[in-house]
């Protein structure tokens, strides 16, 4: 074994192999990533020994690599089997199918709650014989604070699923669990007529403004689907050629209000009628109530799959607020991030190398070094009660199964690398990151982190760097 000084760090190496790795990676950085800020770190998986570092102490925006720490903290604090609760209460009594009193639906942040679950609650009421309610319908979202967006969300991101508002009573349109959103589908009519718009699962208080036009098959597709800033108006504009379709996941303005409106609709569809001036309101459930039904989510270990494979920002934000509530009785992002930091300290991570204002990685104020990321990925392996859940949640290179390959399913498709890169992706404007585990051609496993900022479209360059690791380690 030899050692040499590389960027101020003494690295033990295996003679020629590591020298070649250093030369080839730094050639890629020089030729392909000129002008970018780059931080690269590689450790042995079994020992945690740092074997290669290119500016490994430089702080870079992690993007969704931030979820690696958030997820570890959530699994440690909440546990594999944590389930989110949604409850239905009344302060009244049921007599001969008549409920005289109010209904309260109370959420604790379940990101997997869907319209089907609201129908389940309606079914429970029907099973108790209820067909008429003389009272009001209330939503209780006080498990979390009233801040809907994390600090890093900018105004032009707000309409889209990756920047969804967060409340403790929210719903998802399908099993990707993009909480706080609806799916907007647009399909063509005849030429020069507006296309058809469908909203799933429920439009509620949202309003469609359809300014789009169906055009000839040979015309350009300029369709745009968005929500006007701080409004409930979904605007469809541009041209959609015959035979084409458009789809977008659009956020609702306030998930609690949208869920409450949808629940009222579901109850009415189930034949449960409200009388005498019924109103919908958002308020805390009073102490003197009777529990009518309780729905629990799948365990966190199962939620981890769609969350990490698809890099779901809404679930990350919910986990942060949940940790704050569970540990500090404060369902805020600020309180939750203090819990994340405390977990990092308990793992003896160098928390001075981390700076964050959210748990999803959306904020451009987040930063971390690649050496800190690989150190964390080494140390979490010792968390025997949940590490396998954590590891299994990471995307697997070139695996076409969406809930296995996730955000890596279309990367590293060459036989040399397919299935050998198990890692978390990250992407922001002018930021791309990839950190996780990789099996080299030698059969040995390594921990790596490649962080790049201040340059667009660097995913191919990151993949070249990781492929070089596979070839030469």
N, C-alpha and C positions, 0 to 999 in steps of 0.2 A: 504494500500500500504506500501511496505517496500523498502528500498534502501540498496545496498551493493556496496563495492568498487571492481571493476573488471578491472584488468590491468590498474590501475591508473585512471579509470573513474568511476564516481558515476552514477549508473544506477537505475532508478525507476523500480520496478518490481511488478508483481502480485503474490507475495508469492510463493507457491510451484511450479506452472507451469514453471516459468522462471528458478528456481533453477534446476528443472528436465531437462529443455532444455539445460542449461549450462553443466550439468553433462553428458548428452548423446552426445552432440556435441563434447565435449572435449575428451570423450572416443573414438569416431570415429577418431578424430585427432591423439590421442596418439597411437591407435592400427593400423590404416590404413594409416596414413600420417606421420609416423615416418621418420624424416630426411628431410621432406619438409618444406618450408616456407609457412605459411598459414595466411590469414587475412580474418576475417568474420565480417559482420556488419548487424544488423537488426533494422529497424525503423518502427514505426507506419506510415501507408500510409497517414492517414488524418492529423496527427499533425506533422509528421517529428521527433517525439521524439525517440531518440536512446534508445532501450530497451535491446540490447545485442551486445557486442563487444568482439571478440576474436582477440587480436592484431590488432584491427581496425585501428590503426595509422601506421601500418607497410607498407612501399611501396613495391608493387609487380608488376610484368609485367602484364598489363591488357590483352594482346593479342587483340582479336577483341572487347573486352569491351571498347576499345578506341573509337570505332565507336559511342558509346552512346553520348559522348561529341561532336564528329565531326558532327553527325546528328542533334543534337540540335542546334548547331551553324549555320549549313547550312540552316535549316528551319527558323531560326530567321533572318539571314542576307539576304538570297535569297528569302525566302517566299514559301508558298505552291504552288503558281502558276508559279514559275520560269520555263522557258523553254529554253533549249539550242538551239542555232541557227546554221544552216549550210547554206551557201549562194553560189550561182553561179553567177559570173560576167563575162563581156567581155569588152575589150577596143576597140572592133571593131564594125562593122555594118553588118546587115544581108540584103542581096540583092538576091532575087530569090533563096532562099535556100542555099546561099553561105555566110558563115561567114568569113569575112576577118579580122582577129584579134585573140587575145589570149583568152583562157578560164581560169578563176581562180575559184577554189573551196576553200572556206574559212570556217574553222571550229572554233567552240567555245567550243569544248570539249564534244559534245553530246555522252554520253556512249551508247545511244540506236540506233545510226546510223547503218544501216545494208545494205547489198547489194540491197535489195528491195528499199531503199531510193535513192541509186545511180541510180537505174533504173527509179525512179520517176523523178529525175533531167534530165535524158536522154529523158524521155517522154515529159517533158516541152520544151526541145530544139526541139524535133520533131514536137511538136504542133506549134512552131514558124516557121516551115517549113525548119529547118536547116538539110541539108544532107551532107554538106562538110564544113570543117574548114581549112582555110589556116592560121595557127598560131600554137602556142605552148599551152600545157596544164600545168597549174601551180597549186600547192597546197599551201595554206596559213595556217600555224599552229602557227602563231605568237601571238595568244591570250594567249598561255602558253609559258613558257621559254623552253629552249632546253634540260633541264635535264630530261632524260627519266625515271629514276628509283629513288625512294626515298632512303635516306641514309641507311635504314635498310635492303635492299635487298642484299643477299649474292649470290655469283656466281652460286651455284648449285640450287638455287630457280628460277633463271632467265628464264629457259625454260617453266615454268608452269604458268597456268592462274592466280594463286593467287599472282604472282609477275610480272604482265604484265607491260610493258613500257607504259608511258602515254604521249600522244601528244594531241593537240587541234583538230586534224583531225584523227579520229580513227573509226574503225568499230567493231561490235560484230557479232559472227556467228549465234546466235539465241537469243531468248527472255529471256535467263538468263542474257544477257548483260555482258558477260565476255569480256570486251573491249580489243582490241589489241591481239586477239587470233584467231586461226583457230582450227577446230575440225578434228582430225586425226583418221579415222576408219580403222581398219585392220581386214581382214577376210581371212580364209584359202583357199588355193588351194588344189592341190593333194599333197600327201606325198613327201617330199624332194624337193618341189618347193617353191619359195618365196610366201608369202601371198600377197593378193591384198590390196592396200593402196588407200584410198579415202580422199581427203582434202576438207572440207566445210568451207566457201562458195567459196573460191578462193585460188589457190596456188600461183599465181603471181611469184614474184622473189624468192620464197622459193624453195628449191631443196630437193627431197626425195632421201635418201640413204638407200636402203632396203637390209639389211644384214640378215633379219630374215628367218626362214625356217618353213614350215609346217611339223608337225610330227604326229605320230600315236596318236589316241584318248587317249591311256593309258599313254602317255609320259607327263612329267611335263611341265607346262606352264611357260616359262621364258621370255615372250615377254616384251620388253622395248621400250618405245617411248619417245624420247627427242629431244632437239635442241642443237647443239653444241654451246658452249659458244661464244658469240659475232659473230655469223655467221647466215646465212640463211639456213643452212643445218639441215633438220629434219632426224634423224637417227632412223631406225627401226631395232632392233636386238633381238636375242634370238629365242626360239622355241614356236610355237603356235600350240597346238593340233587340229586335225580335229574337226570341230563343234564348236570351241571356237572363240570368237572375242575379239578385243582390241580397246579401245577408250581413247584418251587423248586430253585435251585442251592445245594446244601448243602456246606459244607467238610468235608473229612475231618480227623480229629484230627492225624494225622501223614502227610504225603504220601509219604515214603519207605517207611514200613511198609506203607501201602496199595498202593503200586506194587509192592513186593516180593511181597506176598500175591497180587496180580493176576498177576504174572509166573509165580509158581509154578502158579497155576490154568491159565494159558495153556499152559505147558509140558506139564502133565498132559493138557490137551485135545488137544495135538498128539501125544500118545502117548509122551512122554518121562517115564519113571518114575524116582523116587528110591527108593533102598533103604538099609537098614542105619541106621535112626534119623536120617534127614534132619532138619535144623533150618534155620530162617530166622534170619539175623542181620544187623545193620547194623555194618559195619566197613570200614576202609580197605583197598583192594586192595594186596596185597603186591607187592614189586618184581619177583619172579621169577614171571611169569605169561605166558601166551600169549594174544594177541588173537584171538578167534574171529570177531567181527563188530563193525562200527561203523556207527552211524546218525547222519547229520547232518541238522539241521533245514533248512527253507527259509532263504534269506538274510534278514538283518535287514530289508532294504528291503521284503520281502514281509510280514514279521511286523508291520511298522509300520502296515499297513492295519487289521487287526482290533484291534490295540493302541490306536491313537489314535481311530479311528472310533467304537469302542465304549467307549472310556475304561477300558481293562482295568488294574485296579490291580495284579493279580498280575504281569503282564508288566513293569510299571514297577518293582516291587520286585526282580524278577529282574535287570533291566538294571542297577540300582544295585549289587547284589551282584556281578554279573559285571564291571562296571567296577572295583570294588574288587579283585577277584581278578586281573584282567588287568594292572592298573596297579601295584598294591601287594602282590600275592600275599596278599591278605586279603579273603576273600569275605564281608564283613560290610556291613551298611547304613552303619555309621559310616565305613568306609574308602571305600565307593562314593560317599558324599556329599562326601567330601573331593575326589574326582576331579571330581564335578559342579562344585564350587566353583572348582577350578583351571581348568576349562574356561571358566567365567564370567569369571574374571580374564583368561584369554587373549584373550577377546573384548572386553576392556576394559569389561565391565559394572560398574556400581556395586554390588558385592556387599554393601555395607552396607545396601542397600535390600531384601536378601533374607534370610530366616531360615527354615530348614527342618530337619525331623528325619525326613523320608522323601522318596521320589521320586514318590509317587503323588498326594499332596495330601490323604490321609486325615487327617493330623494337624491338630488345631486350633491347634497351636503354629506351624505354617507361616505366613509372612506375606510380602507383597511389595507394592510400590506399583504403581499402573497405569502411571506413567511409566517405571518400570524394565522392566515387561513389554513396552511398546511399543518401548523402546530395544532390547531383546533381539530382538524380532521384526523390527526393521529390520536389525540387524547380522548375523543369521544368513543373510540373503539373499546375503551375500558368500561363503558356504561353497559354492563351486561344485560340489564333488565329491558333495554329498549334499542340498543344499537342495531340489531338486525332489522327492526322496523325502519330505522333511519336509513340504513344502507339500501334496503330494498326499495325505498321511495325514490332513489336517485335514478334519473334517466339512463338507459343502457344504449350505447352506440349501435346504430344500424338495425335495431330491433323494430320491425314494422308494426308490432302490436302497440297501439297508442298508449295504453296504460302500463307498458313496459319500457318502450323506447322513449316515450314522451318527447321532450324538446330535442333529443339527440337521435330520433328515429331516422332522420335523413342525413345524418353526418357520419363520417368515418366508415363508409360502406366497403372500403377495400378489405380483402380477407385478412390482411395484416392487423387491422384495427377493429374490425366488426366484433362487437360484443366485449371488447377489452377495455373500453373507456366507460367508466361508471361515474358520472359527474353531473354537477349542477351548472346549467347555463345561466348567462345574464346578459341583458341588453338594454341600453338606454341610447339616447342621441349621442353619437360619437363615443360610445362605451360598449365594449364586448368583454365578457369574462367567462372563464371555465375553470372549475375547481372540483377535484374529486380523486378518484382512484384509477390507476391504469396498470394493466398487465403488459410488461415488456415482452418482446419476442423471445427473450431468454427464459420466460416463465415466471420471473420475479414480479412482485407487485410493488407499486410505488404510489405515493401521494403527491399530487401536483396542484399548482395553481398558476394560471396565466391571466393576468389582468392588463387590459389595454384601454386607454382613454385618449381623448382629443384627436381621434381619427375615425372616420366612418368606414363601415364595411370591412371590418378586420377579422370576421369569423374564419374565412379561408386561411388567413395567416396564423391564427391561433391553432387551427387544425393541423397545419404544417408543422408547427412547433411540437404539438403533442405526438404526431406521427413520428417525428424525429426521435422523441423519447422512446417510443415503442421499438424503433429500429435499433437504437444504439445503447440502451441500458441493459 
